[in-house]
Amino acid sequence: MRARGEAAAPLAALGLGALFLGERVLRASSVSWGGGALVALGLGLALVAARRGAGERAAVERVRARALGLLAAGAGLYALGTEAGLDLLRLAPGHALERILAVAWPALLGAGALTLFFAERAARQLAPVVGDVGAAAARRVSDAATRGLALSLALVFVVAVNVAAEAKNARVDLSYLRVTEPGDVSRRLVRALGAEVTAWLVFPEGNEVHARVAPFFEALREEAPARFRARRVDHALAPELVTRHRVTGNGWLVLVRGEGETEQAELVELGTELAEARPKLRTLDGRFQEAFARLTQPRREAYLTAGHRERGLGGEEEAAGERLGRFTRALRGSNIGVRRLGMADGLAQGVPADAPLVAVMGPRAPFAPEEQRALLDYVRGGGRLLVLVDHEAEGGLDLLLGGLGLRLEPGALASEESAVPRTRTEADRARIFANRFGDHPVVLAARRRSSGAAVVVERGAGLAPTEAGAEGVRWVFPARTEEEVWRDVDGDLEHDEGEARGMARVVAVTSVRAPRSERDGRVVVIGDGSFAGDDLFTYRGNFLVLGEALRWLLEGFDDGAPAIVGVTTSEEDAPIVHSPEGERLWFWATSLGMPLPLLLVALWIGRPRRRRREERRGGAAEASADSGSEADSEAGFEAESGSGSEADSGSDSEADSDPGFEADASSGSGQGQGHGHGQGSSGGAK
Amino acid sequence: MSAAAPIALRGGLLRVAARELGGLLRTPTGWLLAALVLALDALQLNGVAMGTERRPSAEVLELFLLNAAFVTEGLGALLAMRLRVDEREGDGALLLSAPLNERAVVLGRWLGALGYLALVTLLTLGLPALIFVHGKVSLGHVAAGYLGLLLVGALALSIGAAVASLARSALAAALGTAGTLGLLELGFYVARVTEPPWRMRLRDLAPVWGRFTSFRQGLLELSDVVFFVSLSYLGLLLAVRLLARRRDG
């Protein structure tokens, strides 16, 4: 009988092994069933032994039977969670009970296994000592089983907490370039969706690139859960999708709109290896935006005037901050193409009739009167015009602006209090912010963020209506500076007499009646030619105002869908490189300069010890006994860390630093006297 | 249990922790170890993270944090040597015979070692500060990475405490801890050749290759923080149980 009970645990262990082999390695149901039968047999043996045993023996067998019961229950629940088990229960796949079973079986199996292990271990350890089971031994086995159960419950708790944390995961992106967060424009594009779009992330399960991009699409899905979906699919498991859209492998984003014949798709390659995908991930927002806009936004064209040394069109000699790289990327990201429109393109004859928008991006040379008249006619005919202008245009747009009843105030805007510090010199006075916004749609987005957003102009010009005005034109000035801004007429950036202080209007907006057109003409004028340059366009207020201005200007074209324009969150990172001249200094300063002080402290602290060691060695040599020094040299990390190995370590031993604790301890142990405990005892013996 | 009991426990725990931390800071070995960690991190920043290629600053920081996490694991394994409580050596007899329960002994030593590890880790902050000045990385990214390093250290030390409770010598404790951490990290690679759901589970068990990934990328993920905290708790619980068993004989 005794042997029968003790065989139960090995049988159950064998059964579990067979179950694992059958399910995971051999995929043979017969092996699985055999394993299950062995577990059941083990449980049966334990139950019989518990029933037939007597006294303390029966108590031990009951502990064993309970542990095996947990184990068998776990195996049973596992069986019920399999396909065959669910069929038996007549449950559809995905039923809530399936998830409960998936959680319950490992918990029970773990609890049973640990309880059994602890109980069996205690029983086997005690067997040679007590011979047969006595009352004390039975209690020990029971206690061990309880410890095992407690540990397994702690394990279950830890697993449960982790599963819950995975399910309700929260994420905060603190990185500089937030790859995992879509930008405003991407979010707005998704929010404005009229039709369903699915983002297929073609990646294998557990791929690290997918792990990085998944939160980006999850955030977008939350913007329009009913119309935007994001799903991961393995290339091998989606033959129809990959064939239809010619996806060559894993590592692609496929944006799909519509169904059947009308289905359209845009592909974005990302890659599956993180190292190679990094550069693409950094521009994910922009790449997604471009592809998404191509799929969902009507194609529009913007005409940029040329031939007047406009910003961004000056070629290589252009200052980096004045290039229009970000601006044109933003246009591309909104499916807006860019065309040139200069004298050679027929501007003097007139603006092309199909041009939905003409933009004058900070000219620094005058427009011909014919060109200005053509632009005026275009607006009066229902055209849309964006003008970025300041005094660098040298009055080259006066005819156009005057025709619309607008003028530039003399002098560049400057301020001490509204300055945006960049160089911490007087030059910063010319870079000022304006944070007083009106109610016009062009500034509403910036106004919503009025706690932080402001438009920034550099050597900007104040805008004012002309006294004569213009027929059918009424200007609105929705962005203004503070009152203390002055107009720096002489260019010295010092406030002199005669340079008037006062609020300056830096954005002007108007609608122009166009009797011969279905649409009204619209004009937005911003008093800074470099407003859309790469430098100023990074200011949130600038890109919000410019984005909304383009959106407002493009209203009413094509299918009426609003144009969504803005910057992406994609930004180029700064490369870190060793410079040849600084390399040596950098290397030595960090590799040696930083650890050196710590090394010196170590030597300083170790000095008294070394001195004592040498003294001891000297004394030992005189006494012809060198064993003590060997003990010291072998003491190593444990001894040196103040464990008291050096019996004569004196004031620097740990024990001395805490006399109260020492007193408590020594009273109980009898070894903790002075410093001669632990390894020190070997030294003492010597 | 009287209300004074938890206070007494807390007092004992803090005294053990202070004693452990003081023990490390008063010995040359503690400072040598700190210098070694600093030198290793500086070398890996210069030689591996920055290397000879033009790498974006965020990538340099990520690589630095990844390598620093392995250095932290190594430091945790070394410190496990001190987490061993044996009546035959060191101050083990003192602790085992002191009127302190096992929780105070294990948690106190773990806290002391964690305090030391945190100090050493924070000493290396000067290295990413240089990337911060010259590149485009945020303070939040650095902070998230260092929080991750501390969590990796806490986990390594709690595993060290559990292994040290079983080990027969200090060296065995260090090797056992390093081996356990190595096995967990190896799971990340084993996961690649296994099938779901084991693939995800094995990968998620790897402290540095798996769970530290979000921290080094500047992300704070609740699930990863919970992973480190809960597993540290489990390691310490195991250490307390094992010590109790040994104390009971």
Interface residues (C-beta under 8 A of the other chain):
Chain A: R147 A150 L151 A154 L155 V158 V161 N162 A165 E166 K168 N169 A170 R171 V172 D173 L174 S175 Y176 L177 T180 E205 G206 E208 A211 R212 R278 R282 E571 D573 A574 P575 I576 V577 H578 W586 F587 T590 S591 L592 M594 P595 L596 L598 L599 V601 A602 L603 I605 G606 R609 G636 F637 E638 A639 E640 S641 G642 S643 G644 S645 D652 E654 A655 S657 D658 F661 E662 D664 A665 S666 G668 S669 G670 Q671 G672 H677 G678 Q679
Chain B: R15 A18 R19 G22 G23 L24 R26 T27 P28 T29 G30 W31 L32 A34 A35 L36 L38 A39 A42 L43 L45 N46 M50 T52 R54 R55 P56 S57 A58 E59 V60 L78 M81 R82 R88 E89 G90 D91 G92 A93 L94 L95 L96 S97 A98 P99 L123 G126 L127 L130 I131 H134 G135 K136 V137 S138 G140 H141 A143 A144 A170 A191 P196 R199 M200 R203 T213 S214 Q217 G218 L219 L220 E221 L222 S223 V225 V226 F227 S230 L231 Y233 L234 L237 L238 R241 R245
